């Protein structure tokens, strides 16, 4: 087991700034490009991260701590962000994500400092028994996955333009 709460926080607290640095001020085509039908662009990924902050990570941890294994977590709709018809700028979304992430981390630190048992178990609706540490670890890797996804989608936009160098660009390997 390699999980370390403080190392997990290092990633979770850096994600908003990483995404802001990467995406803020870019031409609209960079944040709107995707990999084809049924895939997400950078703006939609940020919407998904915001939704996760509101309804997934801390709410599920609090539910796990309250209910243990007596009831499964409420399901998380990974696609609910696609139903929001209101269009906001990427800068607005990044700002919103940064604020809500700070709130989530304050709650997470408070829960940890109050004696969080990282081995405490709850019930995931699809996976069954899960541990608090597994939930937090998943949160970290989820952030890294979506950062990687955004970079991959942006690189894909120039796939045809790199010509023969495509063979040397791992981000474009299929």
N, C-alpha and C positions, 0 to 999 in steps of 0.2 A: 504494500500500500504506500503510495507516494503523496496522498492528499495532505496538504497543509493549509489550514484556514487562512493564514496571513498571506501565503503565496496566491491563493485563489482570489483574495481581495485585490492583490496587485493587478491582476488581469481585469477583473470586473470594474475597477475604478478607472482604468486606462481606456476602456473601449469607447466611451463617448468622445474623448479627445482624439483618439486614433481616427475614428470615423469623421469627426469634424475636420481634421487636418486633410484627410483624403478627399472629402466630398464638397466641402464648403467652397463656394465661389466658382465651381466648375461650370462649363457650358452645359445647358440643359440636356444635350444629347448624351453626355457621359452618365448622368444619373437616370436617364430614361431607357438606356439600352438594356436588352435582355438576351437570353440565349434561345429565344423562340417561344412559340405558344406554350402556355402553361408554366412559364418560368418567371422569376421575379427580377425586377430591376433594382438598383440601389435604393431608390426612394421607397419602394415597396418593402424591401428588407428592413429599412429603418422603421416603417410602420409596424412591421411584425415585431421588432425588438421593443417598441413602445407598448404594444399590446401584451407582450410577455411580461414586461415590468408591472403592468396593471393587474393582470389576471393569472399569472403563472408562478413565478419564482417565489416571491415572499408569501403570497396567499397560500401556495401549496405547502411551504415550510411551516407556516402557522397552523394550517390544517393538520399536517402530520403531527405536530407537537400537541395539538389539542385532542385529536381523535385517535392517534396511534393507528393501529390496524383495524379498528372497529368499523370504519367506513372508508370507501375509496375516495381519493381526491375527486373533486368535480372535474370533468373533462376539460381540456384546453383545446379550443378550436384554433389550430395553427393557421387557418386561412381567413379568420374573421376580419382581419385588417383589409382584406380585398373588398369588403362590403362598404367601406367608408367612401362615400361619393365626394366628400369635401376635399378639394385639392389645396394643399399647403406647400409652401416652398421648402426645399431641402434644408435651408438654413433654419426655418421655423421648426421642422421636424427634429433636426439635430439638437437644437436648443431644448425642445421639449424632452427628448430622450435624456439629455444631460441632467436636467432637473429631476426627472422621475428616477433616474438611476441613483443620484445622490440620496434621494429619500429612501430608496430600497436598501442601499448600503448602510445608511444610518440604522434602519430597522435590523438588518442582518447583524451588524456589530452589536447592537443592543441585545439581540437574542443570544448571540455568542457569549457576550460578557455576563449574561444572567445564568450561565451554566449550561449551554446547549450541549446535549449528549449527541455527538455526531453519529453514533451508532443506533440512535432511536429509529424505529421503523414505522412506516405507514404503508398504505396500500394504494398503488397506482392502478387506475382502472383497466389498463391493458397488461402491465408487467407483473402485477401482484406486489409482493413485499419489496420495498425499497428503503434505503437508509437516508438519513438527513445528509450525510456526507456525499452520498451518490447524487442527490438532488443538487447540491451546491457544485459538485464537480461537473455535472451535466450543464449547469448554467455557464460555467467558465468555458467549457468546450463548445457550447452553443454559440457563445460570442465569437470564439475563434473561427468556428465554422462559417458564420455569416460574414466575418471580415474577409476570409478566404474566398467565399462566394462572390462578394462584391468585386474583389480584385480580378477574379477569373472572368466574370461577366464583362468587366471593363476591357480586359485584355482581348477577349473574344471579338470585340468591336473592330480591332485592327488585324485580325487573323489574316485576311486576304492581303493586307498592305505590307506585311513583313516579308513576303516572298519566301525565298528558300531558307531564311533564318528560322522559320517555324520549327525546324528540326532541333534547334538549340534552345527553344523557349518552353521550358517545362510547364508553365502555366497554360500553354495552348495544347498540351498533349491530351489526347482523348483516350 
